[in-house]
Amino acid sequence: MKQLSAFIKSARFAEVSILLGFPMIGLFFAFKSADQLVSIPVFLFAAAIFSLFTAIYAFNGLSGTEDDKHNSRLADLAGKRRSFIVTLAVSLVLSLILFFMIKPVLAAFSAVSFLLWCVYSFPKKGFKYRPVLGTMIHFFGQIIHFLMGYTAIAPLDKGSAAASVYFALLFSAGHINHELIDHDADEKAGTRTGAVRFGVKTWEKLSFALFTLAALYISVLSAIEKELLPMWLPFIIAGIIHITFKICKFKKVSVQAKFLEERLFYRILYFVAGIVFIAAKIFDFSKFIK
């Protein structure tokens, strides 16, 4: 039982599950009929992307075993090096096999994704310890994840590339908020994240700017491609609500509790937007505005 508990903690399934939303949105963006959603490639993709993210988080945990001792959120993961190694090896091999079974190009995408996150998490020298560079990894990594979901059932095109930028902006803004959450622990551990290097207030403003840019980007994209408006509308509304929330909370003292509260708020908000987006695709809401 203790070994199972150690495996579950090292796999960080809760965080992996949240990250799944981005590539799965890519998949839902690509499908043309509901029949595609109950196909073998989709089920294989869900298992493969879950395994890939589990491997990524396991490497992240393995690389940060020393730093995590200073982080109250992650302190219980300290001393689980063996569990991280086992989780990493099993999950990575499984993901590569499953992706190759769907399309060989997905196995290549997954290898690039894993290498990117290794560059981010590598102990003491990774981009995690370099201001701004860590956020760039999140941006480009998320583009890859979205396109992986899309290419699982459809060929890549300009529309999928344009859509991936929106979710990459959201993910990058969320990463900045994550750095704000861990500011005190990172500073204590000597980790020079952007929040530590440039200060909480500056990084909080950057978070606001990126979330705002994401909302503006998707609004412009919808104006250019009007047939996509019914699908993108949930995210446009979510963006407006989130920006309003940030403005109302901006004068509140910038402490960890504030950023944790915002993270919970926007996770629920964009999750709901994603569900409405999926419903709009399945039931083709666009026919009601033609």
N, C-alpha and C positions, 0 to 999 in steps of 0.2 A: 504493500500500500504506500509506503514511504517513497519507493522508487517511482510509482505511478504519479504521486503528488509532485515529485521533483521534475518529472518529465513534463507535466502540465504547466508548471511554473516556468520552466526553461523555454517551452514552446510559445508562451505568452499568447495563448489562443484568443483572448479577448481583444488584444490590440491587432492581431492578425485579422480577425473577423471584421473590424472597422475598416482596415485597409483594403479589404476585398471589394468594397463598394465601387472604387474607381475603375478597375478593369471590368467589373460586371456591368457598370454603366456603359462602357465601351461596347460590350457584347449586346446590350439592349439597344444601343444606338444603331447597331448594324442590322438587326433582324428585320425581315420583311413580312414574315407571317408567324403566327403563334406556334405553328408546328415546329419551327426551328428551335424553339426554346425547350422542347422535350426530346431533343436528339442526343445521340451518344456523344458527339463532339462537345456539346454544351456541358454535359455531366462530367466528361473527362477534363474539360477546361476548369470547371469549378474545383475539382479535386487537385488539379495540377497547380493552379494559382495559389490555392490554400497551402499546398506543400512548399511552393517557392517562398511565399512570405514567411512561413514558419522557419525555413532555412535562413532567410535574411535576418529575422529577429534573433535566431539562435546565434548567428555570427556576431550580431550586434551585442548580445548579452555576453558572449564569450570574450569579446574584445574589451568590454567595459566592466569586467568583474572587480577591478580595483576602484574605478571611479564610482561605481554604484554603491560602494560602502558609505559614501557621503550623501547619498540620495535617499531620503526616507521613503519615496515611492518605490524604489527598486532594491532597497537594502536586503530584502528577503531572498533575492536572487544570488547574493554573494555566496561563494563556496559551492556552486553547482556546475563547475567547469566540465566534469565528466558528462553530466546530463546535457549540457549545451552541445558538446562534441557529438554525442550519439544522435541528438535531435537534428543537428546540422547535417550530418552524413546521410541519415535515412531520408530526411525531407528533400534534400537537394537531388539525390539520385532518383527518387520517386518522381519529382517534378519534371526532370529532364526526360524521363521515359514517357510519362503521360503526354507532355507537350509534343514529343516526337511522334507519338501515335496519332495526334490530331493533324499537325502540319510540322514538317521539319523546321520551317522558318520560326515557329514558336519556340522551339528548343534553343535556337540561336538568340532570339529575343530574351529568353529567360536567362541565358548565360551572360549576356551583356548587362541585364538588370542586376544579377547577382554580383557581378564584378564592380558595377557602379556603387552598390551598397557596401562592398568590401572596402573600396576607396574611401567611402564616407566613414566607416566604423573602425578602420585599422587602428590598433592601439597607439595612442600618443601622436601619430603622424597623419592620421586620416583627416579628411575634409571636415569632419565633425569638430575638429580643433582649430579650424581656420575660418574666421569670420567671412560671411557671404558665400564662400565656396560650398559650405554644407547646404545652404539654401538652393544653390544651383543644382546640386545633386538631386535634391527633392523635385525641382522643376523638371529636369530632363528625365529623371526616373519615372515620374508620373506620366509624362508623354508616352514613354515606352509601355507602361502598364495599361493605359487606355487603349493604345493601338494594338496591344496583344489581345485584349478582349474583342476589339473590332474585327481583327483579322482571323479570329477563330471561326467565324461564319461568313465573312465577306472580304473581298479584296480591298486594300487600302485605297483611299481617294483623298481629294482636297478637303472634302467636308469633314472626314474623320480627323485629318491633321489639324484643321481649324478648331474643331470641338475639343481636341486633346489639350490645346493651349489653355482653355478655360479651366479645366480640372487641374491642370498643372499649376495655374495661378492660385487656385483655392488651396491645393496641397502645400504649396510653398508658404502661403500666408499662415496656414495652420502650423507649419513647422516653426515659423517665427514665434507664434504664440507658445509653442512647446518649449522653445528656448527661454521665453519669459517665465514659464512655470518653473523651469529648472535653474533659473539664474543663480540663486543662492548656493545650491548644491554644486553647480558647475564652477562657480567662483571659488568655493572652498577646495574643490578638487584640482584647481588650476587649469580647468578646461576653458580655452579662450573662444567661446562661442561669440556670435555677433552681439547678443544681449550683454555679455560680460565686457566685450571690447568697446562697444559704443554706448552702453548704458541702457537702462530699462526704458526711460522715456523716449529715447530715439528709436529704439526697436519697437516700442508700442505704436509709434507713429508710422513706422514702416509696415507693420501688420495691418493697420487701418488702410494705408495706401494700397497695399496689394489686394485686400478684400474688396476695396472700392474699384480698383482697376478690373478685377474679375467680373464684377457686376456690370460695369460699363462695357467691357469687352463682349459679354454675352448679349447685352442689349443691342449693341451695334451689329453683331452677327445676325441677330433675329430680324433687325431692320433690313439688312441686305438680303437675307433669305427668308422672306415672309412666310413661306410654307412651313418653316421650322418653329414659328412663334408658339403654337400650341404646346410643343414639347419643351421649349426653353422657358416658357412663362413661369413654371414653378420655381426655377432657379433665379429668374429675375426678381420675383416677389421675395424669395428667401434672401437674396442679396440686399434688397431694400430694407427688410426687417432687421437683418444682421447689422447693417451700417447704422441704422437708427439706434439699435441696442448699444453699439460701441460708442456712439456720440453721447448717449444718456449716461454711460458708465465711465466716460473718459476722465472726469474729474475725481473719480473715486481713487483712493490711495492704491498705488500700483504694488500690490503684494501678490503672493502666489495664489491665495484664495480667489482673488479677482479674476486671474487668468484661467484658473480651473473652472470657475463659474461660467466664463465665456465659452470655454471649450465644450462643456456639457451642453450649453445653449445651442451653439452652432452645429454640433454633431447631431442633435435631435432635429434641428431646423433643416439641415441639408439632407438628412435621412428621409424626412417627410417629403421634401422636394423631389428626392430621387424616386420614392414610391409613386408620387403623382406623375412624374415623368414616365415611368414604366407603364402606368395605366394609360397615359395618353398615347403611348406607342401601341400597346396591345389593342385598345379600342378605337384607335385612329380618330382622336379628337379633332384633327385638322378638317375632317369632312363637315364639321358643324360651323366652320367659319368661311367656307367656300361660297 
